[in-house]
Amino acid sequence: MTWQVPPEEIASDSHQTGDEHRMWLHATFERLERPLIAYAMRLLGGDVEVARDCVQESFLRLCREGRSHVEGHVDAWLFKTCRNRAMDHHRQEARMIIDSDSSALAMAQASTAEPGGYLSQREEQAQLHDQIARLPTREQEVLSLRLGQGLSYKQIAEITDLSVSHVGVILHEAVTKLRTAMTGTGHRLQSSFSPKP
């Protein structure tokens, strides 16, 4: 997506020039555009066009915010704004599906020691995907933000309007459920699958 914002859309902070602010906005856009689109697509069941619209609306809101209002937490602010746009769309369309992140699938332990290890790995990933899809929506979302986007507990708390400790509890419960489910299928999750703050 190319990014051009009309000058009248950009809020100005008195302590910086318009060029500095535009450069900051552009750098933020370059850094977060793809992760935000991927996140919005998961929230919207893979609808890339609506996801792009949500991201564009989020960046336009950022342009209207003064930099001083979001400095230090712009990532969480944008993810939360994007999430809110997706939720608005969901309410309008009544069709929101939160899918697991492919990064969570990659966390499964590959059984490459046996012949046909690749097939076994694909089967394991499919089973993990099924187990993630069975998690409650909130657990899927928090797991996706942590493992898929690499956000901190604090950032996830800001995005989801939960406390930091509640984010930790939700992640712990999700990983425990996944470990139990995968052990029951004869597979084990790597110990690196544990969420860390």
Phi and psi in degrees as GROMACS dihedral restraints (atoms count N, CA, C in turn):
[ dihedral_restraints ]
;  ai    aj    ak    al  type     phi  dphi    fc
    3     4     5     6     1   -87.5    20    10
    4     5     6     7     1   149.4    20    10
    6     7     8     9     1  -123.0    20    10
    7     8     9    10     1   113.8    20    10
    9    10    11    12     1  -140.2    20    10
   10    11    12    13     1   123.8    20    10
   12    13    14    15     1  -114.9    20    10
   13    14    15    16     1   130.4    20    10
   15    16    17    18     1   -60.7    20    10
   16    17    18    19     1   140.4    20    10
   18    19    20    21     1   -53.3    20    10
   19    20    21    22     1   -32.2    20    10
   21    22    23    24     1   -70.0    20    10
   22    23    24    25     1   -14.7    20    10
   24    25    26    27     1   -84.6    20    10
   25    26    27    28     1   -13.4    20    10
   27    28    29    30     1   -93.1    20    10
   28    29    30    31     1   120.7    20    10
   30    31    32    33     1   -72.6    20    10
   31    32    33    34     1   148.4    20    10
   33    34    35    36     1  -115.1    20    10
   34    35    36    37     1   139.7    20    10
   36    37    38    39     1  -102.1    20    10
   37    38    39    40     1   138.5    20    10
   39    40    41    42     1   -66.1    20    10
   40    41    42    43     1   -21.8    20    10
   42    43    44    45     1   -88.5    20    10
   43    44    45    46     1     2.6    20    10
   45    46    47    48     1  -141.5    20    10
   46    47    48    49     1   156.4    20    10
   48    49    50    51     1   -78.8    20    10
   49    50    51    52     1   163.7    20    10
   51    52    53    54     1   -60.3    20    10
   52    53    54    55     1   -37.2    20    10
   54    55    56    57     1   -65.8    20    10
   55    56    57    58     1   -41.6    20    10
   57    58    59    60     1   -61.8    20    10
   58    59    60    61     1   -42.8    20    10
   60    61    62    63     1   -65.1    20    10
   61    62    63    64     1   -43.6    20    10
   63    64    65    66     1   -61.8    20    10
   64    65    66    67     1   -41.1    20    10
   66    67    68    69     1   -63.8    20    10
   67    68    69    70     1   -42.2    20    10
   69    70    71    72     1   -63.3    20    10
   70    71    72    73     1   -44.4    20    10
   72    73    74    75     1   -61.8    20    10
   73    74    75    76     1   -43.9    20    10
   75    76    77    78     1   -63.6    20    10
   76    77    78    79     1   -44.7    20    10
   78    79    80    81     1   -63.1    20    10
   79    80    81    82     1   -40.2    20    10
   81    82    83    84     1   -64.5    20    10
   82    83    84    85     1   -43.4    20    10
   84    85    86    87     1   -60.9    20    10
   85    86    87    88     1   -48.5    20    10
   87    88    89    90     1   -59.3    20    10
   88    89    90    91     1   -38.4    20    10
   90    91    92    93     1   -76.9    20    10
   91    92    93    94     1   -34.7    20    10
   93    94    95    96     1  -111.7    20    10
   94    95    96    97     1    -7.2    20    10
   96    97    98    99     1   -55.9    20    10
   97    98    99   100     1   -54.8    20    10
   99   100   101   102     1   -64.4    20    10
  100   101   102   103     1   -47.4    20    10
  102   103   104   105     1   -59.6    20    10
  103   104   105   106     1   -36.9    20    10
  105   106   107   108     1   -68.3    20    10
  106   107   108   109     1   -40.5    20    10
  108   109   110   111     1   -64.1    20    10
  109   110   111   112     1   -43.6    20    10
  111   112   113   114     1   -61.5    20    10
  112   113   114   115     1   -43.4    20    10
  114   115   116   117     1   -63.2    20    10
  115   116   117   118     1   -47.2    20    10
  117   118   119   120     1   -63.5    20    10
  118   119   120   121     1   -37.2    20    10
  120   121   122   123     1   -62.0    20    10
  121   122   123   124     1   -41.4    20    10
  123   124   125   126     1   -63.0    20    10
  124   125   126   127     1   -40.9    20    10
  126   127   128   129     1   -67.2    20    10
  127   128   129   130     1   -28.1    20    10
  129   130   131   132     1  -106.1    20    10
  130   131   132   133     1    16.8    20    10
  132   133   134   135     1    68.2    20    10
  133   134   135   136     1    28.3    20    10
  135   136   137   138     1    92.9    20    10
  136   137   138   139     1     5.0    20    10
  138   139   140   141     1   -76.8    20    10
  139   140   141   142     1    96.8    20    10
  141   142   143   144     1   -66.9    20    10
  142   143   144   145     1   -36.8    20    10
  144   145   146   147     1   -67.7    20    10
  145   146   147   148     1   -44.4    20    10
  147   148   149   150     1   -67.2    20    10
  148   149   150   151     1   -37.5    20    10
  150   151   152   153     1   -59.8    20    10
  151   152   153   154     1   -45.0    20    10
  153   154   155   156     1   -62.5    20    10
  154   155   156   157     1   -39.7    20    10
  156   157   158   159     1   -61.7    20    10
  157   158   159   160     1   -43.3    20    10
  159   160   161   162     1   -62.1    20    10
  160   161   162   163     1   -42.3    20    10
  162   163   164   165     1   -66.5    20    10
  163   164   165   166     1   -43.1    20    10
  165   166   167   168     1   -61.2    20    10
  166   167   168   169     1   -44.4    20    10
  168   169   170   171     1   -62.4    20    10
  169   170   171   172     1   -37.3    20    10
  171   172   173   174     1   -64.8    20    10
  172   173   174   175     1   -43.2    20    10
  174   175   176   177     1   -69.1    20    10
  175   176   177   178     1   -34.4    20    10
  177   178   179   180     1   -64.3    20    10
  178   179   180   181     1   -39.2    20    10
  180   181   182   183     1   -63.6    20    10
  181   182   183   184     1   -38.6    20    10
  183   184   185   186     1   -62.0    20    10
  184   185   186   187     1   -40.4    20    10
  186   187   188   189     1   -60.8    20    10
  187   188   189   190     1   -35.2    20    10
  189   190   191   192     1   -79.7    20    10
  190   191   192   193     1   -19.1    20    10
  192   193   194   195     1   -81.0    20    10
  193   194   195   196     1   146.3    20    10
  195   196   197   198     1   -73.2    20    10
  196   197   198   199     1   140.4    20    10
  198   199   200   201     1   -55.6    20    10
  199   200   201   202     1   -37.6    20    10
  201   202   203   204     1   -63.3    20    10
  202   203   204   205     1   -23.5    20    10
  204   205   206   207     1   -76.9    20    10
  205   206   207   208     1   -23.0    20    10
  207   208   209   210     1  -120.0    20    10
  208   209   210   211     1    -4.7    20    10
  210   211   212   213     1   -55.7    20    10
  211   212   213   214     1   132.3    20    10
  213   214   215   216     1    91.5    20    10
  214   215   216   217     1   -17.1    20    10
  216   217   218   219     1  -143.2    20    10
  217   218   219   220     1    30.4    20    10
  219   220   221   222     1   -63.5    20    10
  220   221   222   223     1   -36.5    20    10
  222   223   224   225     1   -61.4    20    10
  223   224   225   226     1   -52.9    20    10
  225   226   227   228     1   -61.8    20    10
  226   227   228   229     1   -39.8    20    10
  228   229   230   231     1   -60.1    20    10
  229   230   231   232     1   -45.9    20    10
  231   232   233   234     1   -67.4    20    10
  232   233   234   235     1   -42.8    20    10
  234   235   236   237     1   -62.0    20    10
  235   236   237   238     1   -41.4    20    10
  237   238   239   240     1   -66.5    20    10
  238   239   240   241     1   -42.9    20    10
  240   241   242   243     1   -62.5    20    10
  241   242   243   244     1   -43.0    20    10
  243   244   245   246     1   -63.5    20    10
  244   245   246   247     1   -42.9    20    10
  246   247   248   249     1   -60.1    20    10
  247   248   249   250     1   -44.6    20    10
  249   250   251   252     1   -62.2    20    10
  250   251   252   253     1   -40.3    20    10
  252   253   254   255     1   -63.7    20    10
  253   254   255   256     1   -41.4    20    10
  255   256   257   258     1   -65.7    20    10
  256   257   258   259     1   -40.4    20    10
  258   259   260   261     1   -64.2    20    10
  259   260   261   262     1   -39.4    20    10
  261   262   263   264     1   -59.7    20    10
  262   263   264   265     1   -45.1    20    10
  264   265   266   267     1   -62.2    20    10
  265   266   267   268     1   -42.7    20    10
  267   268   269   270     1   -58.8    20    10
  268   269   270   271     1   -45.7    20    10
  270   271   272   273     1   -61.6    20    10
  271   272   273   274     1   -37.4    20    10
  273   274   275   276     1   -72.3    20    10
  274   275   276   277     1   -39.9    20    10
  276   277   278   279     1   -97.7    20    10
  277   278   279   280     1   -14.3    20    10
  279   280   281   282     1    52.4    20    10
  280   281   282   283     1    44.4    20    10
  282   283   284   285     1  -152.1    20    10
  283   284   285   286     1    85.1    20    10
  285   286   287   288     1  -120.0    20    10
  286   287   288   289     1   129.3    20    10
  288   289   290   291     1  -126.2    20    10
  289   290   291   292     1   123.8    20    10
  291   292   293   294     1   -98.8    20    10
  292   293   294   295     1   119.6    20    10
  294   295   296   297     1  -103.5    20    10
  295   296   297   298     1   156.7    20    10
  297   298   299   300     1   -73.5    20    10
  298   299   300   301     1   158.9    20    10
  300   301   302   303     1   -88.3    20    10
  301   302   303   304     1   140.8    20    10
  303   304   305   306     1   -62.3    20    10
  304   305   306   307     1   -23.0    20    10
  306   307   308   309     1   -65.5    20    10
  307   308   309   310     1   -35.1    20    10
  309   310   311   312     1   -66.4    20    10
  310   311   312   313     1   -35.2    20    10
  312   313   314   315     1   -64.9    20    10
  313   314   315   316     1   -37.2    20    10
  315   316   317   318     1   -68.8    20    10
  316   317   318   319     1   -15.5    20    10
  318   319   320   321     1   -76.2    20    10
  319   320   321   322     1   -12.8    20    10
  321   322   323   324     1   -68.0    20    10
  322   323   324   325     1   146.6    20    10
  324   325   326   327     1   -74.4    20    10
  325   326   327   328     1   127.5    20    10
  327   328   329   330     1   -82.1    20    10
  328   329   330   331     1   135.3    20    10
  330   331   332   333     1   -98.0    20    10
  331   332   333   334     1    83.0    20    10
  333   334   335   336     1   -95.4    20    10
  334   335   336   337     1    -3.9    20    10
  336   337   338   339     1   -74.2    20    10
  337   338   339   340     1   -21.8    20    10
  339   340   341   342     1  -100.6    20    10
  340   341   342   343     1   156.3    20    10
  342   343   344   345     1   -60.7    20    10
  343   344   345   346     1   143.3    20    10
  345   346   347   348     1    75.5    20    10
  346   347   348   349     1    24.9    20    10
  348   349   350   351     1   -58.1    20    10
  349   350   351   352     1   -34.2    20    10
  351   352   353   354     1   -63.4    20    10
  352   353   354   355     1   -44.4    20    10
  354   355   356   357     1   -63.6    20    10
  355   356   357   358     1   -42.2    20    10
  357   358   359   360     1   -61.9    20    10
  358   359   360   361     1   -40.6    20    10
  360   361   362   363     1   -62.7    20    10
  361   362   363   364     1   -43.1    20    10
  363   364   365   366     1   -65.0    20    10
  364   365   366   367     1   -39.5    20    10
  366   367   368   369     1   -63.5    20    10
  367   368   369   370     1   -42.9    20    10
  369   370   371   372     1   -63.4    20    10
  370   371   372   373     1   -43.1    20    10
  372   373   374   375     1   -63.4    20    10
  373   374   375   376     1   -39.8    20    10
  375   376   377   378     1   -63.8    20    10
  376   377   378   379     1   -41.4    20    10
  378   379   380   381     1   -65.5    20    10
  379   380   381   382     1   -40.3    20    10
  381   382   383   384     1   -64.6    20    10
  382   383   384   385     1   -42.7    20    10
  384   385   386   387     1   -58.0    20    10
  385   386   387   388     1   -44.3    20    10
  387   388   389   390     1   -61.5    20    10
  388   389   390   391     1   -41.9    20    10
  390   391   392   393     1   -66.7    20    10
  391   392   393   394     1   -39.5    20    10
  393   394   395   396     1   -63.6    20    10
  394   395   396   397     1   -40.6    20    10
  396   397   398   399     1   -63.8    20    10
  397   398   399   400     1   -22.4    20    10
  399   400   401   402     1   -84.6    20    10
  400   401   402   403     1   -12.6    20    10
  402   403   404   405     1   -67.5    20    10
  403   404   405   406     1   153.1    20    10
  405   406   407   408     1   -58.7    20    10
  406   407   408   409     1   152.2    20    10
  408   409   410   411     1   -53.2    20    10
  409   410   411   412     1   -43.9    20    10
  411   412   413   414     1   -61.0    20    10
  412   413   414   415     1   -43.2    20    10
  414   415   416   417     1   -65.7    20    10
  415   416   417   418     1   -39.7    20    10
  417   418   419   420     1   -60.3    20    10
  418   419   420   421     1   -45.6    20    10
  420   421   422   423     1   -64.7    20    10
  421   422   423   424     1   -47.9    20    10
  423   424   425   426     1   -64.8    20    10
  424   425   426   427     1   -40.5    20    10
  426   427   428   429     1   -62.2    20    10
  427   428   429   430     1   -42.1    20    10
  429   430   431   432     1   -64.9    20    10
  430   431   432   433     1   -42.8    20    10
  432   433   434   435     1   -65.2    20    10
  433   434   435   436     1   -38.0    20    10
  435   436   437   438     1   -75.9    20    10
  436   437   438   439     1   -54.5    20    10
  438   439   440   441     1   -84.2    20    10
  439   440   441   442     1   -36.7    20    10
  441   442   443   444     1   -80.0    20    10
  442   443   444   445     1   -39.1    20    10
  444   445   446   447     1  -105.7    20    10
  445   446   447   448     1   -11.8    20    10
  447   448   449   450     1    69.7    20    10
  448   449   450   451     1    25.6    20    10
  450   451   452   453     1   -78.0    20    10
  451   452   453   454     1   153.0    20    10
  453   454   455   456     1   -76.5    20    10
  454   455   456   457     1   164.5    20    10
  456   457   458   459     1   -57.6    20    10
  457   458   459   460     1   -41.4    20    10
  459   460   461   462     1   -62.7    20    10
  460   461   462   463     1   -44.4    20    10
  462   463   464   465     1   -63.9    20    10
  463   464   465   466     1   -41.8    20    10
  465   466   467   468     1   -63.0    20    10
  466   467   468   469     1   -40.8    20    10
  468   469   470   471     1   -60.1    20    10
  469   470   471   472     1   -43.0    20    10
  471   472   473   474     1   -64.2    20    10
  472   473   474   475     1   -40.6    20    10
  474   475   476   477     1   -68.2    20    10
  475   476   477   478     1   -42.6    20    10
  477   478   479   480     1   -97.7    20    10
  478   479   480   481     1     0.0    20    10
  480   481   482   483     1    60.5    20    10
  481   482   483   484     1    37.3    20    10
  483   484   485   486     1  -112.3    20    10
  484   485   486   487     1   164.7    20    10
  486   487   488   489     1   -79.0    20    10
  487   488   489   490     1   158.4    20    10
  489   490   491   492     1   -59.8    20    10
  490   491   492   493     1   -42.1    20    10
  492   493   494   495     1   -66.7    20    10
  493   494   495   496     1   -34.4    20    10
  495   496   497   498     1   -67.1    20    10
  496   497   498   499     1   -36.9    20    10
  498   499   500   501     1   -59.0    20    10
  499   500   501   502     1   -45.5    20    10
  501   502   503   504     1   -60.5    20    10
  502   503   504   505     1   -41.3    20    10
  504   505   506   507     1   -64.5    20    10
  505   506   507   508     1   -45.2    20    10
  507   508   509   510     1   -61.9    20    10
  508   509   510   511     1   -44.5    20    10
  510   511   512   513     1   -63.1    20    10
  511   512   513   514     1   -43.4    20    10
  513   514   515   516     1   -60.0    20    10
  514   515   516   517     1   -45.9    20    10
  516   517   518   519     1   -62.5    20    10
  517   518   519   520     1   -42.4    20    10
  519   520   521   522     1   -63.3    20    10
  520   521   522   523     1   -47.3    20    10
  522   523   524   525     1   -66.4    20    10
  523   524   525   526     1   -38.7    20    10
  525   526   527   528     1   -62.4    20    10
  526   527   528   529     1   -44.5    20    10
  528   529   530   531     1   -61.7    20    10
  529   530   531   532     1   -42.9    20    10
  531   532   533   534     1   -65.2    20    10
  532   533   534   535     1   -43.1    20    10
  534   535   536   537     1   -60.2    20    10
  535   536   537   538     1   -46.3    20    10
  537   538   539   540     1   -61.8    20    10
  538   539   540   541     1   -46.6    20    10
  540   541   542   543     1   -64.0    20    10
  541   542   543   544     1   -42.9    20    10
  543   544   545   546     1   -71.5    20    10
  544   545   546   547     1   -33.3    20    10
  546   547   548   549     1   -65.2    20    10
  547   548   549   550     1   -37.7    20    10
  549   550   551   552     1   -65.9    20    10
  550   551   552   553     1   -20.8    20    10
  552   553   554   555     1   -97.0    20    10
  553   554   555   556     1     4.3    20    10
  555   556   557   558     1    89.5    20    10
  556   557   558   559     1     7.4    20    10
  558   559   560   561     1  -115.9    20    10
  559   560   561   562     1   155.8    20    10
  561   562   563   564     1  -126.6    20    10
  562   563   564   565     1   140.6    20    10
  564   565   566   567     1   -79.3    20    10
  565   566   567   568     1   146.8    20    10
  567   568   569   570     1   -63.4    20    10
  568   569   570   571     1   150.9    20    10
  570   571   572   573     1   -65.0    20    10
  571   572   573   574     1   -22.9    20    10
  573   574   575   576     1   -70.2    20    10
  574   575   576   577     1    -6.0    20    10
  576   577   578   579     1   -73.2    20    10
  577   578   579   580     1   -13.6    20    10
  579   580   581   582     1   -62.8    20    10
  580   581   582   583     1   132.1    20    10
  582   583   584   585     1   -73.0    20    10
  583   584   585   586     1   139.0    20    10
  585   586   587   588     1  -125.6    20    10
  586   587   588   589     1   140.0    20    10
